[in-house]
């Protein structure tokens, strides 16, 4: 069974989507529509912008969404998926690919999400860090021991066995990194990100995002979408909307999602969008499950 998977923030790169725009009429139409919907020339930033310009959350998220969904909707040769999933932001592309919402509605929703999250990033300085080779339970225990009002740090992304990303206020994250290394982590690497995603620091974005999600038409998808919050195959529009909102401050359960995809029969994973990070993560998860799969990607 075929699973389409979509990357999240961090996969962007200068020049993203340019070849696709030049060589695919459907993708060109979608990207031109995106400029009109957003009211600014995001394609120009994607094609010719700098890494710094692309790193701003309000640009990064719609840019990756546009690239990923344009690929999924314009490459007929890849066929249709039996299930989809996306890492954080990638979940919105997964919903479009599964037919749960339109490209246009998805982009408007992603734009609101990105704008509100950008405001949170500017309000409270936050960051994230990757913890390598420490059991998930130990990462959670250390975060709980350090986290307090004004010093928040939580487990935010369960990426693969032995790789958990933590998120929170800058000093709390740095303190947690030292504690993780003392507890036996192979590495604790601060990430170059705009803020503390999937942590309580994103809570101020909830009201506007909830309003935007409620206003977005979402229908039952053609195939199950494995959502980050539940790691389960979701098909009910009400649950899908609820999970999209909860995702804002909840961890990305990617390891659990991929394991559940494997249990549901997925044996072919196609990463659609910029980069190839998910292929590496899925390969490690499949190895831990002793599952034979094929991996590929289009970008």
N, C-alpha and C positions, 0 to 999 in steps of 0.2 A: 504493500500500500504506500501511496505517495504522500509525503508531508511537505507543504511549503512553509518555510520559516523566514522571518523578516528581522533584520538587525535594528538595534536602537541607537540612541545617541552615542557618539564617539566613532561611528563608522564613516563619517563624512570625510571628503577629501577635495582639494581644489580640482576643478575640471569635471566633477561628478555629473553624469548625465549628458555631457556634451556630444559624445559619439552617438548615443541613443537618439538624441534630438535631431542630429544631422541625418540619421539613416532610417528612422522609423516614423512614418506619417502619424500613426495613432499616438505614439509617445509625444511627438511634436505638438499635436493638438492638445493633449492633456497638460503639457508643460506651459503652453501659451495660455490655456484656461487658468492655470494656477496663478500666473502673473496677474491676470484680471481679477480673480477672486480675492487675492491678498492685497491688491492695490499698490504693489511695488514690484520691481523687476528682480524677483528672487532668482530667476534663471540666470541673470547676469552675474549674481554672486556665486551661484553654483558653478557656472562655467569658467568665470574669470576672477573670482574673488580670492582673497588670501585665506590662509588657515585661520588667522585671527578673526576675520569677518565671519567665517563659517562656524566658529566656535560659540558665538552668541546663541543662547538657548532659543530665542525668538526666531532665529534664522535656521539653526541646526535642525530642529524638529520638523518643520515643514519641508525643508530641503530633502531630508532622508525619506520622509513619507512620500514626497513627489517622485523621487528617484525609484523607490521600491515599488510603489503601486503602478507607476508608468511601465516599468518592466513587466510586472505581473499581468497587466491588462493588454499589453501590446505584443507579447511574445507568444503567439498561438502554438508554436511548436512544443511548448512545455506542457500543454494539456491542462487538465483541471486536477486540483488536489483532492485527496480523500479526507484530509484534515489539514488545518493550518495552525500556526502559532507564531507569536512574535515576542521579542525581548523588549519589555517596557514600551517605548514608543512604537516598536515594531508590531505590537498587538493591533494598532489601528490599521496598519497595512494588511494584516492578516484578516481582519474583518471585511475589508473591501474585497480582498481576493476571494473570500468565501461568499461574497454576495450579500452580506448583512447590511452594508451601507454603500452609498455611492462614493465615487472619488471626490466629487465636489463637497458633499456633506462631511466626509472624513477630513478633508483638508481644512474646512472651516472649524471643525472641532479641534483638530491638532493645533491650529493657529491660536485659538483661545487658550488651550492647555499650555502652549509654549509661552505665550505672553504672560499669563498668570504665574507660571513657574519662574519666569525671568524676574518678575517683581519680588517673589520670595527670595531669590538668590541675592537681589540687591539689598533686601531688608536685613537679612542676617547672614554674615559670611559663613558659608558651609563648604564642606568638601567630602570626598570619598577616598577610600583606600582598599586595595586588594590584599586579602590575607591568604597566603599560600601555605598549604600543607598543615592545616590545623583543623581538627574535627569541628563540624558545624556547632555542636553543643558547647564546645569550649569557647568558640567565638561569641556565641550568644551570652554565655555566662560572664565573660569579660566585659562585654558591652553593658550588661545589666549592672555590673559592679561599679562602672564608671559613670553611667548615665544618670543625670539629675537635672532639675530645672536650671537652665542656663548653661548646661554642659551635656547636651544630648548626643548620644551615639548609639546606633542600632545596626543590626544586620539587615542589609538592603537588597543584595542580589545573591541568590544561591546559584552560581554560574555552572559549576561542575564539581564532582567530588574533589575536595581539597582546595577549592577556590570560592571564597565568599567575599563579597565586597561590603564594607561597612560605610555608614553615612552619618553625618551629623555636623555639629559645630566644630570649627577647625581645631581648636585646642583639645577638645574631647577626642577627636579622631586621632590626633597625633599622640595623645596620651595612651589611647587604646592600642595604637600601633606598637608602642614600646612594650606594653603589657603582653601583647600577642607574641612578640619575639621572645620575651622572657619565658612565655609558656610553651615555646617550642616551634612557633611558626617558622617556616623556612625563610619567608620574606613577608614584609608588610609594606606595600608600595603605595604612597599617596598618588592619586590620579589627577590628571590635568582636566578637571571638570568645572562647570560653572557654579555648582551648588550642591546642596545635600539632598539629592533626589531620593524618593522612596523613604523619607523619614518624616517625623512630625514637623520639621521645619517647612514642609510644603503645605501644611494645614491652611494657611491664609488663602491659598488658591482654591479651596474646596467650593466656596459659594458660587463663584463665577463658572467654575467647571461644571458643577452640578446643574446649573441653569442651562449651559450649552449642551450637555449630554441629554437632558430632558427634552430639549427642543430639536434634537437630531433624530430623524427617522431611522430606526434600526429594525430590520425584519429578521425572521429566522434564517440563518445562513444555509447555504446548499450543503455544507459539510460541517462537522464539529470544529469549533475553535477552542484550542486549549489556552485558557486565559491565565495570566500571571498570578492572580490572587488565589485562585482555587486549584490551579494546575490540573483542572478537570476539563473534559470535552463539553463545552457549553453550546446550547442551541436556542435557549429561551431568551428573547429580546429583553425581558425585564431583568433577568439575572446578568445578561451581558452588560447592560447599562450600569447596574449596581457594581459589578466588578470593575468596570472602567473607572468609576469614581473612587472606589476603595484602593485601586492601584496607586493612586497619587501618593499615599502615605504608607502603603503596605509593601512588603518585600516582593521582589520578582523571584518566583519559585521556578526557575528555569530547569534546574536539575530534575525536580519532581515532575515538571511538565513533560520533559523529554522521556523520562522513564514511563510515564503514563501513555505517551504516544507509542512507545515501543510495545507496551502491553496491549495496546489497541490494534497492533499489527503493522505499524509503520516500519518499513524496511528500506525506504528510499527517502532521503532528505535533500531538498533543494533550497539553498539559501538564496533569496532574491533581494538584491539591494547592494549598496556599497560595502566592500570589504568581504572578509571570509572568517570573521571571528567565531560566528556560530558553528561553522563546520568543525573548528577545533574543539569547541566545547562539547558538541554532540558526539564527536568521535571518542572523547574521554568518557562521557556518560555511557555510551554504548559498550565501550570496553569494560567498564565496571559491571555492566549487566551481562557481559559475555554474549552480546547480541551482534549478529552479522548484518551490516547495513551497507548501503551505498551512499556516498556523499557527493554533492556537487553544488555549483553556484553559478549565478549569472549576475554580472554587475556592469 
